[in-house]
């Protein structure tokens, strides 16, 4: 599982349920909550793909002026345009321009934010072989079948030494005696062939 903007060691999220590998790259990771009193917030007034903006300078100037007029007069001084490449490979195929401005939260917005923090943040849990990721109390992703197999592996290698599971050996054993007419041969990789009577 990976996010659309995942680039190794640069951006986005990667989770491999088979190996347990997990990578999160972000500049906006927050732990804890903001105070309950009103805070300075950034409002997105508009966002446009590059191909939707007028290419003619006069038309673009008029477009920008019209969008700025939509921002309340007391906040226009804080208005900013930013352009960013949102394409998956950062190849320039999805440039977007965003218009934002800053203002103080209202009392109602601060109260709503504070109430939301009771279930806020990101929670990752692994219960009964199901990995669940929720954000702000809303389940965003569930991956099933993450638990290990109940049957143990037939062997493991630790520091170059192979340990064979005794139960697997017993399960694969031939019980009783074979008649003399049967001969088994065993091949060892990189070794020799020897008959077993």
C-alpha positions, 0 to 999 in steps of 0.5 A: 500500500502506498500513497499517490505521492510516494517517492522513497525517502522523499514524500508520501507513505509506504506500507508493506503488510508482508514485511511490516516495512513502513515509511512516512515522509511528511512536513506536516506531521503533528503530535498533540493538539493546538490550544482551545483558544482561536488560532491563526489559520490558513484558508484556501480561497482557490486552486487551479490546474495550470491549464485552466489559468488564462495564458494571456497576461491581461486576462490572467491579471484580470482573473487574479484580481477577480479572485483577490476581490473574493477574499474579505478586504481585511485579510487581502494583505496576507493573500499568497499565490503558490504554484506546486507540481502535484504529479506522481513523478514530479514530472511537471504534468500537474502544476497547480496554483493555489490562492491562500490567506491567513486569518484568526479562527472564530470562537465557533471554529475554535470550539469545533476544532477542540471537540474534533480533537477528542477523536483527532489524529491518526491511529494505526492498529493491528487487531486480529490480523486486520491493520486499521488506519483512521484519521480524526475518528474516521476509518481510512484504510483496512488491510486484512490477512496481516497476521502470521500463518498459524503453521510455523515455517519449516526452517529459519536461518539466524546468523547463517545457521539453519534451524529445522522445525522438529515437527516438520521433520516428524511430519515428513518422516517415513515410518516403519521399515522399507523392504530391501528392494527399495533404495533411496538416493539423496542429492546434496547441492554442491555435494555428492550422491550417496545411496541409502539402504 
